[in-house]
């Protein structure tokens, strides 16, 4: 059996960690931008999307809407919730 030579390449640990942390920072910023509410674009969620987002029951969402806890918007027969209102309410916790 023929043996193959072993090549050892020198590397800089500090350079690797800097490169890794820079890539991690970029990925984190991309992730944060993806889920942060946009000021120029308000995203409206349907009732089903809001239930999935908040992980609550349909009855709880209806009670929050009727009691004025979570503002809703109607377009025709459909009810929508603004994502920025949901975030504001979760942060404020009145």
Secondary structure, 3 states (H helix, E strand, C coil): CCCCCCCCCCCCHHHHHHHHHHHHHHHHHHHHHHHCCCCCCCCEEEHHHHHHHHCCCHHHHHHHHHCCCCCCEEECCEEEEEHHHHHHHHHHCC
